[in-house]
Amino acid sequence: AIAPPVTFGGSVAAPGEADPELDLGHLADAARHVAHAYHGDDYRQVAGLLPGLVRSTHAAVERFDGGPERVRALVLRSNALQMAGRYLTQVRAYDLAHVALRDAVTDADEAEDRAGVAGAVYQQGWLLMRQGRLDEAERVSVATAEAIEPRISRASRETLGAWGKLLVHASAAAARNNRPAEARDLLRMARTAGAALGGRSVVEPSSWGRFDWRTVAFQGIENYLVTGRPRRVLAFAERLGYGADSKLARRHLLDVAQAHAQLRQGSEATAILSGLLDETPEWLRHQRMAAGTFRDVLRHSKRRRLTPQQRRLATFFELA
């Protein structure tokens, strides 16, 4: 579905393949359902629903050759491909993710959907960082952020969110690439977007997710971790807190756990990982950072026997 085979007349359907859905309203509902499943960590459902959604959006774009229906079909296909790219990046199918996100940018650009382009580029940045292509991740994020840079006093919440998330990704790439001054400057710009939102959040489920002032704060803490300052990570994390819903802060909590592990505070790191296993196991399963952190805990542990928490984590990460 991501890269369908084509011939003279277009794509070729597989034998027995169901007719695609062409009602744009129904397709929009289906896209929202897939986004809800992804954010609920129901990756099996996402994997089951995405191919049909992408096929249907391909068919919709072919069906409508002009007018507002084609624009809407292009936007829907871009959103579907962004979700596909995000899922494929999560499960490390990187080549297919690149194809999906490249085509998502193309569709959003044709539809003159600047927010859609920004969202697809945001996903590209995450993918490039996963592959260690830090220069490219920073450049594409900065270039796109500059292209959509809003006038703060007039900007919509969605534009502020897209701009802020691009800057956060650029900062993350710069920090990992030993460019601390650039990372700080980019994060300072992202903080402007967070401040403009006040205490509110803005969410784009099919694209870049959630953005608010906490997004910027969490990235600042992560930058301390990747530059080898675990004590600062813990100091700022304690000051920030994360409220009752740790699911919104789970990536941040991995940073905190790794900081504890680096400081040989294995019990604290284990407690955080155990809490994440209780709350969000399917997401945790795909986080190599979590397994690496727990491996560090075990390597530096002075215990000869694992605690019950450690045994459970060792089994989960297949380290037992």
FENTA-V830337 format. One record per backbone hydrogen bond with DSSP energy under -1.0 kcal/mol. CO is the residue of the C=O (numbers start at 1). NH is the residue of the N-H. Records with the same first field share a line. If there is no record, write none. Layout:
CO=NH ; NH
This chain:
5=12
7=10
10=7
14=17
23=27
24=28
25=29
26=30
27=31
28=32
29=33
30=34
31=35
32=36
33=37
34=38
35=39
36=40
37=42
38=41
41=43
42=46
43=47
44=48
45=49
46=50
49=53
50=54
51=55
52=56
53=57
54=58
55=59
56=60
57=61
58=62
59=63
60=64
67=71
68=72
69=73
70=74
71=75
72=76
73=77
74=78
75=79
76=80
77=81
78=82
79=83
80=84
81=85
82=86
83=87
84=88
85=89
86=90
87=91
88=93
89=92
92=94
93=97
94=98
95=99
96=100
97=101
98=102
99=103
100=104
101=105
102=106
103=107
104=108
105=109
106=110
107=111
108=113
109=112
113=117
114=118
115=119
116=120
117=121
118=122
119=123
120=124
121=125
122=126
123=127
124=128
125=129
126=130
127=131
128=133
129=132
132=134
133=137
134=138
135=139
136=140
137=141
138=142
139=143
140=144
141=145
142=146
143=147
144=148
151=154 ; 155
156=160
157=161
158=162
159=163
160=164
161=165
162=166
163=167
164=168
165=169
166=170
167=171
168=172
169=173
170=174
171=175
172=176
173=177
174=179
175=178
179=183
180=184
181=185
182=186
183=187
184=188
185=189
186=190
187=191
189=193
190=194
191=195
192=196
193=197
195=198
197=200
202=211
204=207 ; 209
209=204
211=202
212=216
213=217
214=218
215=219
216=220
217=221
218=222
219=223
220=224
221=225
222=226
223=227
224=229
225=228
229=233
230=234
231=235
232=236
233=237
234=238
235=239
236=240
237=241
244=246
245=248
246=249
247=250
249=253
250=254
251=255
252=256
253=257
254=258
255=259
256=260
257=261
258=262
259=263
260=265
261=264
265=269
266=270
267=271
268=272
269=273
270=274
271=275
272=276
273=277
274=278
275=279
276=280
280=284
281=285
283=286
284=287
287=291
288=292
289=293
290=294
291=295
292=296
293=297
294=298
295=299
296=300
307=311
308=312
309=313
310=314
311=315
312=316
313=317
314=319 ; 320
